[in-house]
Amino acid sequence: MTTISIIGSGNMANAIGTRAAKHGHTIELMSRDTAKAQALADQIGNGATVGTYGATPAGDIVILAVLYAGAVDVVKHYG
């Protein structure tokens, strides 16, 4: 299946990641708060991993799941 990188570790990352993992996709979470991302990865299960924030996402699909106010900074950072 597809690898999906989700930038963020809040409610939307939880909802998207949980549903995608249940359908067999590999989930990578990337967040400024590594502990929160790890807790979410543990909650999602199904092999969800935590990537290093700022590194190139491993996913075939990258989903931005951050608050609107922070979206521009994240997009600038990742290009």
N, CA, C and O atoms as CSV, one atom per row, in Angstrom:
chain,resi,resn,atom,element,x,y,z
A,1,MET,N,N,0.834,-1.177,0.000
A,1,MET,CA,C,0.000,0.000,0.000
A,1,MET,C,C,0.888,1.254,0.000
A,1,MET,O,O,2.105,1.171,-0.169
A,2,THR,N,N,0.276,2.366,0.186
A,2,THR,CA,C,0.931,3.670,0.102
A,2,THR,C,C,1.486,4.099,1.459
A,2,THR,O,O,0.904,3.804,2.502
A,3,THR,N,N,2.613,4.793,1.427
A,3,THR,CA,C,3.141,5.426,2.635
A,3,THR,C,C,2.634,6.861,2.654
A,3,THR,O,O,2.758,7.592,1.671
A,4,ILE,N,N,2.061,7.254,3.793
A,4,ILE,CA,C,1.501,8.587,3.946
A,4,ILE,C,C,2.235,9.295,5.078
A,4,ILE,O,O,2.273,8.796,6.203
A,5,SER,N,N,2.815,10.448,4.787
A,5,SER,CA,C,3.441,11.285,5.807
A,5,SER,C,C,2.449,12.366,6.202
A,5,SER,O,O,1.893,13.060,5.350
A,6,ILE,N,N,2.235,12.499,7.505
A,6,ILE,CA,C,1.328,13.517,8.015
A,6,ILE,C,C,2.159,14.482,8.850
A,6,ILE,O,O,2.781,14.085,9.835
A,7,ILE,N,N,2.168,15.739,8.457
A,7,ILE,CA,C,2.868,16.771,9.212
A,7,ILE,C,C,1.854,17.366,10.179
A,7,ILE,O,O,0.923,18.061,9.773
A,8,GLY,N,N,2.045,17.087,11.446
A,8,GLY,CA,C,1.118,17.493,12.492
A,8,GLY,C,C,0.855,16.308,13.406
A,8,GLY,O,O,1.097,15.159,13.034
A,9,SER,N,N,0.353,16.594,14.613
A,9,SER,CA,C,0.084,15.508,15.557
A,9,SER,C,C,-1.168,15.786,16.388
A,9,SER,O,O,-1.311,15.290,17.505
A,10,GLY,N,N,-2.059,16.577,15.828
A,10,GLY,CA,C,-3.293,16.924,16.534
A,10,GLY,C,C,-4.478,16.095,16.086
A,10,GLY,O,O,-4.333,14.965,15.621
A,11,ASN,N,N,-5.650,16.679,16.237
A,11,ASN,CA,C,-6.896,15.967,15.945
A,11,ASN,C,C,-7.020,15.511,14.497
A,11,ASN,O,O,-7.451,14.387,14.238
A,12,MET,N,N,-6.648,16.367,13.555
A,12,MET,CA,C,-6.761,15.970,12.140
A,12,MET,C,C,-5.753,14.874,11.798
A,12,MET,O,O,-6.080,13.944,11.060
A,13,ALA,N,N,-4.529,14.973,12.328
A,13,ALA,CA,C,-3.532,13.923,12.095
A,13,ALA,C,C,-4.030,12.605,12.665
A,13,ALA,O,O,-3.842,11.549,12.062
A,14,ASN,N,N,-4.657,12.670,13.813
A,14,ASN,CA,C,-5.222,11.472,14.437
A,14,ASN,C,C,-6.305,10.859,13.560
A,14,ASN,O,O,-6.276,9.661,13.278
A,15,ALA,N,N,-7.252,11.669,13.133
A,15,ALA,CA,C,-8.371,11.171,12.336
A,15,ALA,C,C,-7.900,10.586,11.001
A,15,ALA,O,O,-8.312,9.492,10.613
A,16,ILE,N,N,-7.045,11.316,10.314
A,16,ILE,CA,C,-6.558,10.866,9.003
A,16,ILE,C,C,-5.674,9.636,9.154
A,16,ILE,O,O,-5.839,8.650,8.436
A,17,GLY,N,N,-4.729,9.703,10.098
A,17,GLY,CA,C,-3.798,8.600,10.294
A,17,GLY,C,C,-4.478,7.314,10.712
A,17,GLY,O,O,-4.141,6.241,10.213
A,18,THR,N,N,-5.432,7.412,11.623
A,18,THR,CA,C,-6.157,6.225,12.098
A,18,THR,C,C,-6.911,5.562,10.957
A,18,THR,O,O,-6.853,4.343,10.799
A,19,ARG,N,N,-7.611,6.348,10.169
A,19,ARG,CA,C,-8.397,5.778,9.066
A,19,ARG,C,C,-7.496,5.189,7.981
A,19,ARG,O,O,-7.774,4.112,7.452
A,20,ALA,N,N,-6.432,5.892,7.656
A,20,ALA,CA,C,-5.521,5.402,6.618
A,20,ALA,C,C,-4.831,4.111,7.053
A,20,ALA,O,O,-4.678,3.188,6.253
A,21,ALA,N,N,-4.414,4.044,8.316
A,21,ALA,CA,C,-3.753,2.835,8.821
A,21,ALA,C,C,-4.705,1.648,8.810
A,21,ALA,O,O,-4.295,0.527,8.509
A,22,LYS,N,N,-5.976,1.885,9.137
A,22,LYS,CA,C,-6.965,0.800,9.129
A,22,LYS,C,C,-7.166,0.232,7.733
A,22,LYS,O,O,-7.611,-0.905,7.582
A,23,HIS,N,N,-6.842,1.015,6.719
A,23,HIS,CA,C,-6.987,0.557,5.335
A,23,HIS,C,C,-5.664,0.064,4.754
A,23,HIS,O,O,-5.532,-0.111,3.543
A,24,GLY,N,N,-4.679,-0.160,5.640
A,24,GLY,CA,C,-3.448,-0.799,5.229
A,24,GLY,C,C,-2.318,0.107,4.800
A,24,GLY,O,O,-1.282,-0.384,4.352
A,25,HIS,N,N,-2.480,1.405,4.919
A,25,HIS,CA,C,-1.419,2.330,4.529
A,25,HIS,C,C,-0.396,2.472,5.655
A,25,HIS,O,O,-0.736,2.328,6.830
A,26,THR,N,N,0.837,2.751,5.298
A,26,THR,CA,C,1.904,3.000,6.259
A,26,THR,C,C,1.891,4.481,6.605
A,26,THR,O,O,1.856,5.334,5.718
A,27,ILE,N,N,1.920,4.784,7.905
A,27,ILE,CA,C,1.796,6.162,8.362
A,27,ILE,C,C,3.101,6.633,8.990
A,27,ILE,O,O,3.676,5.949,9.836
A,28,GLU,N,N,3.564,7.812,8.566
A,28,GLU,CA,C,4.694,8.497,9.184
A,28,GLU,C,C,4.169,9.826,9.712
A,28,GLU,O,O,3.574,10.604,8.967
A,29,LEU,N,N,4.389,10.083,10.997
A,29,LEU,CA,C,3.976,11.344,11.607
A,29,LEU,C,C,5.200,12.224,11.808
A,29,LEU,O,O,6.254,11.748,12.231
A,30,MET,N,N,5.060,13.497,11.507
A,30,MET,CA,C,6.146,14.457,11.690
A,30,MET,C,C,5.578,15.651,12.441
A,30,MET,O,O,4.573,16.233,12.035
A,31,SER,N,N,6.231,16.009,13.541
A,31,SER,CA,C,5.726,17.088,14.373
A,31,SER,C,C,6.882,17.757,15.103
A,31,SER,O,O,7.905,17.130,15.381
A,32,ARG,N,N,6.705,19.036,15.408
A,32,ARG,CA,C,7.703,19.730,16.230
A,32,ARG,C,C,7.770,19.116,17.619
A,32,ARG,O,O,8.813,19.154,18.271
A,33,ASP,N,N,6.657,18.551,18.069
A,33,ASP,CA,C,6.576,17.900,19.385
A,33,ASP,C,C,6.706,16.389,19.184
A,33,ASP,O,O,5.716,15.696,18.952
A,34,THR,N,N,7.938,15.892,19.276
A,34,THR,CA,C,8.211,14.483,19.009
A,34,THR,C,C,7.469,13.561,19.972
A,34,THR,O,O,6.985,12.504,19.567
A,35,ALA,N,N,7.375,13.945,21.229
A,35,ALA,CA,C,6.684,13.114,22.216
A,35,ALA,C,C,5.203,12.971,21.868
A,35,ALA,O,O,4.634,11.886,21.994
A,36,LYS,N,N,4.588,14.057,21.435
A,36,LYS,CA,C,3.174,14.011,21.044
A,36,LYS,C,C,2.994,13.160,19.795
A,36,LYS,O,O,2.029,12.402,19.697
A,37,ALA,N,N,3.906,13.276,18.848
A,37,ALA,CA,C,3.841,12.463,17.633
A,37,ALA,C,C,4.020,10.985,17.968
A,37,ALA,O,O,3.340,10.134,17.394
A,38,GLN,N,N,4.930,10.671,18.894
A,38,GLN,CA,C,5.136,9.274,19.282
A,38,GLN,C,C,3.912,8.711,19.979
A,38,GLN,O,O,3.532,7.565,19.740
A,39,ALA,N,N,3.292,9.509,20.841
A,39,ALA,CA,C,2.068,9.066,21.513
A,39,ALA,C,C,0.971,8.786,20.497
A,39,ALA,O,O,0.231,7.811,20.630
A,40,LEU,N,N,0.865,9.635,19.487
A,40,LEU,CA,C,-0.141,9.428,18.450
A,40,LEU,C,C,0.187,8.194,17.621
A,40,LEU,O,O,-0.708,7.416,17.291
A,41,ALA,N,N,1.454,8.004,17.283
A,41,ALA,CA,C,1.856,6.810,16.521
A,41,ALA,C,C,1.523,5.544,17.305
A,41,ALA,O,O,1.050,4.564,16.730
A,42,ASP,N,N,1.768,5.561,18.609
A,42,ASP,CA,C,1.433,4.412,19.454
A,42,ASP,C,C,-0.070,4.175,19.474
A,42,ASP,O,O,-0.522,3.030,19.466
A,43,GLN,N,N,-0.842,5.253,19.501
A,43,GLN,CA,C,-2.301,5.143,19.508
A,43,GLN,C,C,-2.806,4.593,18.175
A,43,GLN,O,O,-3.686,3.733,18.155
A,44,ILE,N,N,-2.261,5.077,17.072
A,44,ILE,CA,C,-2.680,4.607,15.748
A,44,ILE,C,C,-2.292,3.149,15.554
A,44,ILE,O,O,-3.062,2.359,15.008
A,45,GLY,N,N,-1.091,2.797,16.006
A,45,GLY,CA,C,-0.634,1.412,15.864
A,45,GLY,C,C,-0.377,1.054,14.412
A,45,GLY,O,O,-0.035,1.926,13.613
A,46,ASN,N,N,-0.534,-0.191,14.062
A,46,ASN,CA,C,-0.368,-0.680,12.683
A,46,ASN,C,C,0.964,-0.236,12.067
A,46,ASN,O,O,1.044,0.016,10.865
A,47,GLY,N,N,2.015,-0.143,12.906
A,47,GLY,CA,C,3.329,0.205,12.377
A,47,GLY,C,C,3.550,1.680,12.110
A,47,GLY,O,O,4.508,2.035,11.425
A,48,ALA,N,N,2.690,2.558,12.632
A,48,ALA,CA,C,2.883,4.005,12.444
A,48,ALA,C,C,4.220,4.400,13.063
A,48,ALA,O,O,4.586,3.919,14.135
A,49,THR,N,N,4.945,5.284,12.373
A,49,THR,CA,C,6.259,5.710,12.833
A,49,THR,C,C,6.301,7.223,12.988
A,49,THR,O,O,5.397,7.938,12.556
A,50,VAL,N,N,7.374,7.691,13.616
A,50,VAL,CA,C,7.591,9.125,13.784
A,50,VAL,C,C,8.838,9.503,13.009
A,50,VAL,O,O,9.912,8.945,13.231
A,51,GLY,N,N,8.689,10.453,12.099
A,51,GLY,CA,C,9.823,10.966,11.352
A,51,GLY,C,C,10.405,12.182,12.040
A,51,GLY,O,O,9.799,12.729,12.961
A,52,THR,N,N,11.550,12.598,11.607
A,52,THR,CA,C,12.203,13.780,12.166
A,52,THR,C,C,11.615,15.029,11.526
A,52,THR,O,O,11.631,15.179,10.304
A,53,TYR,N,N,11.098,15.920,12.360
A,53,TYR,CA,C,10.534,17.165,11.840
A,53,TYR,C,C,11.626,17.941,11.119
A,53,TYR,O,O,12.710,18.151,11.662
A,54,GLY,N,N,11.343,18.355,9.925
A,54,GLY,CA,C,12.298,19.101,9.122
A,54,GLY,C,C,12.998,18.250,8.083
A,54,GLY,O,O,13.537,18.771,7.106
A,55,ALA,N,N,12.992,16.936,8.292
A,55,ALA,CA,C,13.598,16.031,7.312
A,55,ALA,C,C,12.629,15.827,6.149
A,55,ALA,O,O,11.449,16.160,6.254
A,56,THR,N,N,13.122,15.290,5.062
A,56,THR,CA,C,12.276,15.010,3.907
A,56,THR,C,C,11.265,13.927,4.278
A,56,THR,O,O,11.664,12.863,4.752
A,57,PRO,N,N,9.967,14.165,4.078
A,57,PRO,CA,C,8.962,13.151,4.380
A,57,PRO,C,C,9.181,11.896,3.534
A,57,PRO,O,O,9.544,11.989,2.361
A,58,ALA,N,N,8.960,10.733,4.127
A,58,ALA,CA,C,9.145,9.460,3.438
A,58,ALA,C,C,7.933,9.080,2.599
A,58,ALA,O,O,8.020,8.193,1.750
A,59,GLY,N,N,6.815,9.738,2.827
A,59,GLY,CA,C,5.566,9.330,2.207
A,59,GLY,C,C,5.450,9.608,0.724
A,59,GLY,O,O,6.020,10.561,0.191
A,60,ASP,N,N,4.685,8.734,0.075
A,60,ASP,CA,C,4.290,8.961,-1.315
A,60,ASP,C,C,3.276,10.100,-1.372
A,60,ASP,O,O,3.168,10.826,-2.360
A,61,ILE,N,N,2.540,10.224,-0.272
A,61,ILE,CA,C,1.544,11.289,-0.110
A,61,ILE,C,C,1.918,12.042,1.159
A,61,ILE,O,O,2.224,11.420,2.175
A,62,VAL,N,N,1.898,13.376,1.117
A,62,VAL,CA,C,2.191,14.193,2.292
A,62,VAL,C,C,0.951,15.029,2.594
A,62,VAL,O,O,0.421,15.727,1.729
A,63,ILE,N,N,0.504,14.938,3.844
A,63,ILE,CA,C,-0.682,15.666,4.272
A,63,ILE,C,C,-0.278,16.680,5.332
A,63,ILE,O,O,0.376,16.335,6.316
A,64,LEU,N,N,-0.665,17.914,5.129
A,64,LEU,CA,C,-0.415,18.981,6.087
A,64,LEU,C,C,-1.617,19.061,7.022
A,64,LEU,O,O,-2.721,19.410,6.604
A,65,ALA,N,N,-1.389,18.733,8.293
A,65,ALA,CA,C,-2.479,18.705,9.269
A,65,ALA,C,C,-2.101,19.576,10.465
A,65,ALA,O,O,-1.957,19.089,11.586
A,66,VAL,N,N,-1.944,20.864,10.204
A,66,VAL,CA,C,-1.603,21.832,11.247
A,66,VAL,C,C,-2.669,22.928,11.259
A,66,VAL,O,O,-3.462,23.059,10.326
A,67,LEU,N,N,-2.666,23.701,12.328
A,67,LEU,CA,C,-3.594,24.823,12.393
A,67,LEU,C,C,-3.311,25.800,11.257
A,67,LEU,O,O,-2.166,25.967,10.837
A,68,TYR,N,N,-4.349,26.430,10.776
A,68,TYR,CA,C,-4.244,27.350,9.644
A,68,TYR,C,C,-3.148,28.388,9.859
A,68,TYR,O,O,-2.392,28.698,8.939
A,69,ALA,N,N,-3.063,28.925,11.077
A,69,ALA,CA,C,-2.087,29.979,11.364
A,69,ALA,C,C,-0.644,29.504,11.186
A,69,ALA,O,O,0.236,30.316,10.902
A,70,GLY,N,N,-0.389,28.214,11.346
A,70,GLY,CA,C,0.963,27.692,11.213
A,70,GLY,C,C,1.271,27.099,9.854
A,70,GLY,O,O,2.408,26.706,9.595
A,71,ALA,N,N,0.288,27.029,8.989
A,71,ALA,CA,C,0.468,26.351,7.703
A,71,ALA,C,C,1.516,27.015,6.826
A,71,ALA,O,O,2.318,26.321,6.201
A,72,VAL,N,N,1.530,28.322,6.764
A,72,VAL,CA,C,2.483,29.026,5.892
A,72,VAL,C,C,3.914,28.736,6.332
A,72,VAL,O,O,4.777,28.492,5.488
A,73,ASP,N,N,4.179,28.758,7.626
A,73,ASP,CA,C,5.529,28.473,8.116
A,73,ASP,C,C,5.966,27.059,7.766
A,73,ASP,O,O,7.113,26.845,7.375
A,74,VAL,N,N,5.069,26.099,7.901
A,74,VAL,CA,C,5.405,24.714,7.585
A,74,VAL,C,C,5.666,24.562,6.088
A,74,VAL,O,O,6.622,23.893,5.696
A,75,VAL,N,N,4.843,25.162,5.262
A,75,VAL,CA,C,5.028,25.068,3.818
A,75,VAL,C,C,6.336,25.740,3.414
A,75,VAL,O,O,7.059,25.213,2.570
A,76,LYS,N,N,6.650,26.882,3.994
A,76,LYS,CA,C,7.930,27.545,3.703
A,76,LYS,C,C,9.101,26.647,4.085
A,76,LYS,O,O,10.089,26.545,3.357
A,77,HIS,N,N,8.973,26.007,5.224
A,77,HIS,CA,C,10.052,25.144,5.721
A,77,HIS,C,C,10.296,23.952,4.793
A,77,HIS,O,O,11.441,23.632,4.473
A,78,TYR,N,N,9.225,23.303,4.370
A,78,TYR,CA,C,9.346,22.116,3.541
A,78,TYR,C,C,9.474,22.446,2.057
A,78,TYR,O,O,9.955,21.629,1.272
A,79,GLY,N,N,9.047,23.633,1.683
A,79,GLY,CA,C,9.161,24.043,0.287
A,79,GLY,C,C,8.173,23.344,-0.564
A,79,GLY,O,O,8.130,23.572,-1.773
